[in-house]
């Protein structure tokens, strides 16, 4: 056996040193400033303390379904509460046991300069969302029947603040200034679908929006602070009606990261911010040409008495002061997120050890050649030997000293990689049993890509695809027997587990699944 099943004997070695601390995903786990809930659970890529149902669908083991609005980011569970973002500008709190909406916040610029671009954009997000909804409705109608809806959309444009209401040809020109905005097609991404996942330290929930605003609320919905995550540029009045792109702009999908020292936010175009968790004030920033654009969310690792943050492009910074430990000249925008264990960060194709000290330093443990990458992925990327941002979406999982990875270009196989050496131990066939999904599949952008990534849940691996299918694998040398489940909606966010509950955030809904005999008790708060 290459891998053996892992149960309660697994010890979490990453954010906290205490072996007695509840594992991520266990019913007893509550996030704290020392052990927060970040993207994809613990730094190894999952929820090792969970015990999820083996079968589920819209008709089976469904506890509840809620429709907070569209989105592509996952949920975060904090005791009895569940938090999720929804397009175009909402942070929503649901009851984790019932799915009942407890509160919703849609305006986040409360403590910002009202003349700042972030505040202006925040104020029009509701209108932009309505414009998008009308556009989706209009394009389904024959051209001769679009007049009434088009007139309403034109009124929305005229209602935009100057100078943006006078720019553009039939589109809200203000949307051209918002990073990731997808205009005309009324489709996937950008201002209309939020791709980020909120995070929590048990005291507050922190979310990031396409306007560039990072915001914090307490668990009852009280606004704590708002912050901007870009470099200062001239006020809107100075544009004089000219369309200007933001330099740099916030990343579309990289989630904020909570650390014991504060919050780390990755911007595209060479920039990383460190914010104070209590106030949102900027603590440090790193601006370096070797920090590449990235869609991937960062991961936190504790080494000695220090916390470090690894970014999807290969960059490593120290959490307390932003000290730049390592950059990767081969870094890409690939959305494949790194994982961490025992002082080493892993990006599937390479591994970097951080040696604590003053200053800390980085050591490359292993690094694949182009030939090795081609042998594993079945595709020869141009320019640089890293996983393609176009063909490989799923993030790896680290289990028992092995990296497990599946990418869309890997010829239907799962790669098992020795974490110490980078040697590929096996490439087992990627088992995908057939499944008749009641109600039909979700449309899916690509029909069968693992956008939601691979996530560990207890002694199993869960892989979701954008067509609504979810494959569940035992952790063994063949990944069989495989089980397939599904939901009748598009799926882009990674699954989340808490105790015996499995939460899925699909394009249009949040789903909670639990075995009928499951008894997850929600702890405070």
C-alpha positions as semicolon CSV with decimal commas, in nm:
position;residue;x (nm);y (nm);z (nm)
1;X;0,000;0,000;0,000
2;X;0,134;0,337;-0,093
3;X;-0,096;0,521;0,141
4;X;-0,271;0,397;0,449
5;X;-0,605;0,530;0,571
6;X;-0,574;0,804;0,830
7;X;-0,813;0,843;1,116
8;X;-0,794;1,018;1,452
9;X;-0,426;0,933;1,486
10;X;-0,336;1,208;1,241
11;X;-0,162;1,495;1,414
12;X;-0,208;1,844;1,275
13;X;0,137;2,003;1,245
14;X;0,103;2,350;1,097
15;X;-0,062;2,641;1,274
16;X;-0,064;2,510;1,629
17;X;0,187;2,290;1,800
18;X;-0,053;2,134;2,049
19;X;-0,129;1,777;1,953
20;X;-0,446;1,787;2,166
21;X;-0,604;2,065;1,957
22;X;-0,918;1,955;1,769
23;X;-0,851;1,876;1,406
24;X;-0,995;2,090;1,132
25;X;-1,331;1,945;1,037
26;X;-1,403;1,783;1,373
27;X;-1,726;1,873;1,549
28;X;-1,518;2,021;1,833
29;X;-1,313;2,250;1,612
30;X;-1,362;2,624;1,660
31;X;-1,134;2,873;1,486
32;X;-0,910;3,089;1,703
33;X;-0,650;3,355;1,622
34;X;-0,382;3,086;1,670
35;X;-0,570;2,830;1,460
36;X;-0,799;3,017;1,216
37;X;-1,029;2,881;0,947
38;X;-0,874;2,963;0,612
39;X;-0,923;2,845;0,256
40;X;-0,950;2,462;0,231
41;X;-0,925;2,394;0,603
42;X;-0,585;2,303;0,743
43;X;-0,257;2,372;0,560
44;X;-0,240;2,014;0,431
45;X;-0,550;2,073;0,224
46;X;-0,858;1,959;0,408
47;X;-1,057;1,859;0,712
48;X;-0,890;1,552;0,867
49;X;-1,129;1,543;1,164
50;X;-1,447;1,516;0,958
51;X;-1,670;1,216;0,891
52;X;-1,891;1,302;0,594
53;X;-2,175;1,100;0,436
54;X;-2,066;0,855;0,170
55;X;-2,376;0,913;-0,042
56;X;-2,569;1,231;-0,105
57;X;-2,780;1,402;-0,369
58;X;-3,066;1,650;-0,396
59;X;-3,288;1,366;-0,266
60;X;-3,060;1,175;-0,031
61;X;-2,906;1,283;0,302
62;X;-2,991;1,647;0,226
63;X;-3,026;1,838;0,551
64;X;-3,108;2,172;0,394
65;X;-3,057;2,392;0,090
66;X;-3,032;2,772;0,092
67;X;-3,009;3,022;-0,193
68;X;-2,817;3,328;-0,068
69;X;-2,726;3,443;-0,421
70;X;-2,474;3,334;-0,682
71;X;-2,111;3,275;-0,600
72;X;-1,806;3,060;-0,659
73;X;-1,635;3,083;-0,320
74;X;-1,670;2,821;-0,045
75;X;-1,828;2,861;0,298
76;X;-1,657;2,893;0,634
77;X;-1,810;2,733;0,945
78;X;-1,774;2,901;1,283
79;X;-1,959;2,702;1,548
80;X;-2,331;2,748;1,489
81;X;-2,279;2,993;1,204
82;X;-2,186;2,955;0,841
83;X;-2,058;3,245;0,629
84;X;-2,066;3,277;0,250
85;X;-2,027;3,554;-0,006
86;X;-2,283;3,618;-0,281
87;X;-2,281;3,831;-0,594
88;X;-2,244;4,111;-0,640
89;X;-2,157;4,241;-0,294
90;X;-2,310;4,036;-0,011
91;X;-2,165;3,867;0,295
92;X;-2,430;3,632;0,431
93;X;-2,452;3,452;0,765
94;X;-2,657;3,131;0,778
95;X;-2,750;2,902;1,064
96;X;-2,521;2,601;1,016
97;X;-2,784;2,351;1,132
98;X;-3,087;2,480;0,938
99;X;-2,962;2,710;0,662
100;X;-3,178;2,996;0,789
101;X;-3,038;3,337;0,697
102;X;-2,933;3,520;1,015
103;X;-2,797;3,838;0,858
104;X;-2,676;3,991;0,532
105;X;-2,443;4,284;0,470
106;X;-2,406;4,447;0,128
107;X;-2,227;4,780;0,182
108;X;-1,873;4,763;0,312
109;X;-1,715;5,110;0,274
110;X;-1,840;5,239;0,608
111;X;-1,501;5,352;0,741
112;X;-1,348;5,455;0,406
113;X;-1,320;5,797;0,248
114;X;-1,657;5,838;0,068
115;X;-1,475;5,995;-0,230
116;X;-1,240;5,702;-0,274
117;X;-1,290;5,476;-0,573
118;X;-1,353;5,181;-0,345
119;X;-1,636;5,368;-0,168
120;X;-1,785;5,490;-0,496
121;X;-1,772;5,144;-0,647
122;X;-1,911;4,986;-0,332
123;X;-2,208;5,221;-0,354
124;X;-2,302;5,113;-0,705
125;X;-2,251;4,736;-0,671
126;X;-2,623;4,675;-0,611
127;X;-2,702;4,862;-0,933
128;X;-2,435;4,673;-1,123
129;X;-2,577;4,347;-0,994
130;X;-2,924;4,446;-1,114
131;X;-2,776;4,547;-1,451
132;X;-2,621;4,203;-1,478
133;X;-2,944;4,023;-1,387
134;X;-3,136;4,222;-1,645
135;X;-2,867;4,151;-1,904
136;X;-2,894;3,777;-1,838
137;X;-3,269;3,799;-1,887
138;X;-3,247;4,017;-2,198
139;X;-3,007;3,801;-2,399
140;X;-3,252;3,512;-2,374
141;X;-3,520;3,716;-2,553
142;X;-3,558;3,773;-2,928
143;X;-3,404;4,105;-3,031
144;X;-3,743;4,252;-3,102
145;X;-3,855;4,198;-2,744
146;X;-3,560;4,352;-2,565
147;X;-3,663;4,718;-2,572
148;X;-3,821;4,747;-2,229
149;X;-3,537;4,574;-2,049
150;X;-3,278;4,772;-2,245
151;X;-3,447;5,097;-2,140
152;X;-3,422;4,994;-1,775
153;X;-3,055;4,906;-1,820
154;X;-2,992;5,245;-1,981
155;X;-3,142;5,414;-1,675
156;X;-2,898;5,223;-1,456
157;X;-2,609;5,357;-1,666
158;X;-2,738;5,714;-1,636
159;X;-2,761;5,668;-1,261
160;X;-2,391;5,597;-1,231
161;X;-2,177;5,872;-1,073
162;X;-1,983;6,109;-1,299
163;X;-1,761;6,071;-1,492
164;X;-1,844;5,704;-1,551
165;X;-2,204;5,769;-1,658
166;X;-2,082;5,947;-1,971
167;X;-1,825;5,691;-2,085
168;X;-1,872;5,370;-2,279
169;X;-2,101;5,244;-2,548
170;X;-2,409;5,104;-2,383
171;X;-2,230;4,954;-2,080
172;X;-2,176;5,090;-1,728
173;X;-1,831;5,241;-1,777
174;X;-1,768;5,217;-1,403
175;X;-1,756;4,840;-1,439
176;X;-1,451;4,875;-1,663
177;X;-1,261;5,001;-1,358
178;X;-1,349;4,707;-1,135
179;X;-1,095;4,422;-1,150
180;X;-1,229;4,108;-1,309
181;X;-1,541;4,273;-1,447
182;X;-1,686;4,076;-1,733
183;X;-1,888;4,309;-1,952
184;X;-2,127;4,224;-2,234
185;X;-2,129;3,848;-2,186
186;X;-2,305;3,864;-1,848
187;X;-2,114;3,553;-1,761
188;X;-1,876;3,381;-1,522
189;X;-1,636;3,578;-1,301
190;X;-1,556;3,933;-1,204
191;X;-1,794;4,168;-1,027
192;X;-2,091;3,947;-1,094
193;X;-1,968;3,627;-0,930
194;X;-1,758;3,633;-0,617
195;X;-1,483;3,372;-0,627
196;X;-1,335;3,430;-0,282
197;X;-1,401;3,244;0,043
198;X;-1,442;3,431;0,374
199;X;-1,213;3,341;0,666
200;X;-1,253;3,357;1,043
201;X;-1,052;3,350;1,363
202;X;-1,358;3,284;1,579
203;X;-1,387;3,653;1,673
204;X;-1,454;3,804;1,333
205;X;-1,522;3,706;0,975
206;X;-1,309;3,866;0,703
207;X;-1,414;3,886;0,339
208;X;-1,271;4,032;0,021
209;X;-1,473;4,184;-0,263
210;X;-1,392;4,266;-0,628
211;X;-1,412;4,639;-0,547
212;X;-1,076;4,602;-0,372
213;X;-1,231;4,623;-0,026
214;X;-1,139;4,381;0,251
215;X;-1,396;4,399;0,530
216;X;-1,439;4,255;0,880
217;X;-1,759;4,194;1,078
218;X;-1,812;4,036;1,414
219;X;-2,010;3,713;1,421
220;X;-2,335;3,902;1,478
221;X;-2,288;4,124;1,172
222;X;-2,147;4,439;1,331
223;X;-1,913;4,621;1,093
224;X;-1,563;4,640;1,241
225;X;-1,351;4,791;0,964
226;X;-1,292;4,817;0,591
227;X;-0,959;4,840;0,412
228;X;-0,834;4,889;0,055
229;X;-0,586;4,653;-0,104
230;X;-0,423;4,841;-0,387
231;X;-0,178;5,126;-0,429
232;X;-0,312;5,480;-0,417
233;X;-0,416;5,631;-0,750
234;X;-0,580;5,967;-0,828
235;X;-0,933;6,041;-0,709
236;X;-1,219;5,982;-0,955
237;X;-1,249;6,353;-1,036
238;X;-0,903;6,354;-1,197
239;X;-0,996;6,097;-1,463
240;X;-1,202;6,347;-1,664
241;X;-1,408;6,075;-1,821
242;X;-1,114;5,866;-1,939
243;X;-1,110;5,492;-1,883
244;X;-0,815;5,396;-1,662
245;X;-0,721;5,052;-1,535
246;X;-0,621;4,999;-1,174
247;X;-0,248;4,949;-1,116
248;X;-0,230;4,707;-0,939
249;X;-0,571;4,545;-0,911
250;X;-0,705;4,300;-0,652
251;X;-0,687;3,935;-0,746
252;X;-1,015;3,783;-0,861
253;X;-1,001;3,468;-0,653
254;X;-0,712;3,465;-0,404
255;X;-0,877;3,452;-0,060
256;X;-0,751;3,656;0,235
257;X;-0,544;3,458;0,485
258;X;-0,569;3,490;0,862
259;X;-0,250;3,442;1,062
260;X;-0,187;3,484;1,435
261;X;-0,020;3,817;1,348
262;X;-0,288;3,956;1,117
263;X;-0,430;3,926;0,768
264;X;-0,239;3,866;0,444
265;X;-0,397;3,976;0,116
266;X;-0,249;3,895;-0,225
267;X;-0,298;4,146;-0,504
268;X;-0,208;4,078;-0,863
269;X;0,081;4,263;-1,022
270;X;0,356;4,206;-0,769
271;X;0,192;4,317;-0,444
272;X;0,115;4,155;-0,105
273;X;-0,043;4,335;0,193
274;X;-0,034;4,265;0,565
275;X;-0,327;4,409;0,762
276;X;-0,403;4,433;1,133
277;X;-0,687;4,193;1,213
278;X;-0,840;4,419;1,479
279;X;-0,835;4,747;1,284
280;X;-0,768;4,671;0,918
281;X;-0,475;4,913;0,919
282;X;-0,188;4,830;0,688
283;X;0,102;4,675;0,879
284;X;0,332;4,608;0,585
285;X;0,340;4,567;0,211
286;X;0,571;4,381;-0,025
287;X;0,605;4,510;-0,379
288;X;0,844;4,302;-0,586
289;X;0,866;4,232;-0,961
290;X;0,932;3,863;-0,888
291;X;0,589;3,822;-0,726
292;X;0,371;3,708;-1,015
293;X;0,000;3,738;-1,073
294;X;-0,183;3,447;-0,910
295;X;-0,537;3,321;-0,878
296;X;-0,439;3,078;-0,602
297;X;-0,513;3,133;-0,234
298;X;-0,216;3,143;0,007
299;X;-0,143;2,894;0,285
300;X;-0,007;2,942;0,638
301;X;0,274;2,741;0,797
302;X;0,438;2,762;1,140
303;X;0,814;2,705;1,155
304;X;0,977;2,730;1,495
305;X;0,816;3,029;1,664
306;X;0,741;3,210;1,338
307;X;0,452;3,198;1,092
308;X;0,513;3,210;0,718
309;X;0,282;3,249;0,420
310;X;0,323;3,081;0,083
311;X;0,153;3,227;-0,223
312;X;0,036;3,036;-0,528
313;X;0,310;3,169;-0,756
314;X;0,587;3,034;-0,530
315;X;0,652;3,339;-0,310
316;X;0,705;3,299;0,068
317;X;0,682;3,588;0,316
318;X;0,706;3,610;0,695
319;X;0,362;3,680;0,843
320;X;0,459;3,933;1,109
321;X;0,648;4,181;0,890
322;X;0,624;4,070;0,526
323;X;0,993;3,980;0,507
324;X;1,040;3,831;0,161
325;X;1,192;3,487;0,214
326;X;1,161;3,342;-0,134
327;X;1,040;3,418;-0,485
328;X;1,015;3,182;-0,779
329;X;1,143;3,297;-1,117
330;X;0,926;3,026;-1,275
331;X;0,612;3,138;-1,092
332;X;0,282;3,151;-1,278
333;X;-0,077;3,257;-1,228
334;X;-0,181;2,892;-1,184
335;X;-0,474;2,856;-0,942
336;X;-0,317;2,546;-0,788
337;X;-0,280;2,629;-0,417
338;X;0,023;2,519;-0,212
339;X;0,017;2,294;0,095
340;X;0,242;2,283;0,402
341;X;0,381;2,040;0,660
342;X;0,694;2,008;0,876
343;X;0,863;2,326;0,759
344;X;0,814;2,267;0,386
345;X;0,577;2,429;0,136
346;X;0,471;2,223;-0,167
347;X;0,343;2,336;-0,509
348;X;0,313;1,989;-0,674
349;X;0,604;2,061;-0,909
350;X;0,850;2,175;-0,641
351;X;0,906;2,204;-0,267
352;X;1,074;2,475;-0,060
353;X;1,190;2,447;0,301
354;X;1,204;2,758;0,520
355;X;1,482;2,769;0,778
356;X;1,390;3,002;1,062
357;X;1,642;3,260;1,173
358;X;1,741;3,623;1,134
359;X;1,693;3,646;0,851
360;X;1,501;3,330;0,759
361;X;1,612;3,160;0,441
362;X;1,469;2,920;0,186
363;X;1,607;2,594;0,051
364;X;1,466;2,428;-0,261
365;X;1,407;2,065;-0,161
366;X;1,322;1,938;-0,508
367;X;1,209;2,083;-0,839
368;X;1,065;1,905;-1,141
369;X;1,218;1,942;-1,482
370;X;1,007;2,002;-1,790
371;X;1,049;1,636;-1,881
372;X;0,916;1,524;-1,541
373;X;0,620;1,757;-1,570
374;X;0,540;1,628;-1,916
375;X;0,557;1,268;-1,795
376;X;0,307;1,337;-1,517
377;X;0,069;1,584;-1,677
378;X;0,076;1,460;-2,034
379;X;0,112;1,817;-2,152
380;X;0,424;2,019;-2,229
381;X;0,373;2,375;-2,106
382;X;0,527;2,660;-2,293
383;X;0,782;2,899;-2,141
384;X;0,820;2,769;-1,787
385;X;0,809;2,433;-1,605
386;X;0,509;2,490;-1,386
387;X;0,154;2,365;-1,393
388;X;-0,055;2,541;-1,656
389;X;-0,312;2,788;-1,528
390;X;-0,528;2,693;-1,826
391;X;-0,530;2,315;-1,792
392;X;-0,470;2,230;-1,426
393;X;-0,713;2,358;-1,168
394;X;-0,722;2,120;-0,872
395;X;-0,498;2,185;-0,569
396;X;-0,296;1,904;-0,408
397;X;-0,354;1,729;-0,077
398;X;-0,075;1,624;0,159
399;X;-0,139;1,295;0,342
400;X;0,108;1,084;0,537
401;X;0,415;1,220;0,359
402;X;0,258;1,189;0,013
403;X;0,128;1,458;-0,221
404;X;-0,186;1,353;-0,404
405;X;-0,280;1,547;-0,713
406;X;-0,520;1,534;-1,002
407;X;-0,521;1,788;-1,286
408;X;-0,742;1,823;-1,590
409;X;-0,454;1,742;-1,826
410;X;-0,326;1,427;-1,653
411;X;-0,474;1,164;-1,884
412;X;-0,727;1,049;-1,627
413;X;-0,477;0,954;-1,357
414;X;-0,406;1,054;-0,998
415;X;-0,043;1,126;-0,915
416;X;0,105;1,015;-0,582
417;X;0,430;1,199;-0,512
418;X;0,687;1,139;-0,239
419;X;0,695;1,466;-0,047
420;X;1,061;1,423;0,051
421;X;1,202;1,370;-0,297
422;X;0,938;1,471;-0,551
423;X;0,948;1,121;-0,697
424;X;0,623;1,008;-0,856
425;X;0,539;0,685;-0,673
426;X;0,236;0,596;-0,882
427;X;-0,022;0,726;-1,124
428;X;-0,338;0,535;-1,049
429;X;-0,632;0,557;-1,291
430;X;-0,867;0,835;-1,189
431;X;-1,185;0,637;-1,119
432;X;-1,499;0,819;-1,234
433;X;-1,807;0,595;-1,205
434;X;-2,117;0,696;-1,398
435;X;-2,393;0,870;-1,212
436;X;-2,742;0,970;-1,324
437;X;-2,800;1,308;-1,166
438;X;-3,170;1,379;-1,102
439;X;-3,274;1,699;-1,268
440;X;-2,983;1,699;-1,509
441;X;-2,629;1,826;-1,472
442;X;-2,541;2,183;-1,405
443;X;-2,427;2,358;-1,721
444;X;-2,063;2,386;-1,618
445;X;-1,815;2,616;-1,786
446;X;-1,604;2,328;-1,913
447;X;-1,837;2,039;-1,832
448;X;-1,590;1,824;-1,639
449;X;-1,305;2,022;-1,483
450;X;-1,208;1,991;-1,115
451;X;-1,243;2,362;-1,043
452;X;-1,332;2,294;-0,680
453;X;-1,006;2,112;-0,622
454;X;-0,928;1,805;-0,417
455;X;-1,004;1,819;-0,046
456;X;-0,927;1,570;0,227
457;X;-1,216;1,481;0,457
458;X;-1,133;1,230;0,727
459;X;-0,995;0,920;0,557
460;X;-1,129;1,013;0,213
461;X;-1,055;1,247;-0,075
462;X;-1,333;1,455;-0,228
463;X;-1,305;1,602;-0,578
464;X;-1,579;1,823;-0,720
465;X;-1,627;1,903;-1,087
466;X;-1,792;2,205;-1,242
467;X;-2,072;1,990;-1,385
468;X;-2,202;1,914;-1,035
469;X;-2,044;1,569;-0,993
470;X;-1,847;1,493;-0,675
471;X;-1,615;1,191;-0,656
472;X;-1,516;1,038;-0,322
473;X;-1,206;0,819;-0,293
474;X;-1,056;0,611;-0,012
475;X;-0,693;0,688;0,063
476;X;-0,521;0,375;-0,065
477;X;-0,290;0,274;-0,348
478;X;-0,566;0,247;-0,611
479;X;-0,820;0,504;-0,485
480;X;-1,091;0,241;-0,516
481;X;-1,370;0,177;-0,459
482;X;-1,474;0,523;-0,577
483;X;-1,817;0,669;-0,506
484;X;-1,984;0,937;-0,713
485;X;-2,249;1,178;-0,591
486;X;-2,388;1,496;-0,738
487;X;-2,598;1,808;-0,725
488;X;-2,801;1,962;-1,010
489;X;-2,598;2,282;-1,027
490;X;-2,256;2,410;-1,133
491;X;-1,983;2,359;-0,873
492;X;-1,666;2,567;-0,850
493;X;-1,601;2,601;-0,476
494;X;-1,419;2,340;-0,269
495;X;-1,634;2,130;-0,031
496;X;-1,625;2,203;0,341
497;X;-1,676;1,959;0,629
498;X;-1,764;2,006;0,993
499;X;-1,823;1,697;1,204
500;X;-2,062;1,472;1,012
501;X;-2,186;1,752;0,786
502;X;-2,072;1,823;0,433
503;X;-2,133;2,172;0,293
504;X;-2,127;2,242;-0,080
505;X;-2,142;2,591;-0,225
506;X;-2,272;2,557;-0,582
507;X;-2,327;2,842;-0,825
508;X;-2,679;2,916;-0,704
509;X;-2,709;2,755;-0,360
510;X;-2,552;2,624;-0,040
511;X;-2,621;2,258;0,037
512;X;-2,584;2,076;0,371
513;X;-2,562;1,696;0,366
514;X;-2,558;1,466;0,668
515;X;-2,625;1,097;0,728
516;X;-2,956;1,049;0,903
517;X;-2,768;0,903;1,198
518;X;-2,512;1,186;1,199
519;X;-2,513;1,394;1,515
520;X;-2,299;1,701;1,469
521;X;-2,340;1,927;1,769
522;X;-2,280;2,293;1,693
523;X;-2,056;2,452;1,950
524;X;-2,061;2,821;2,035
525;X;-2,010;3,084;1,913
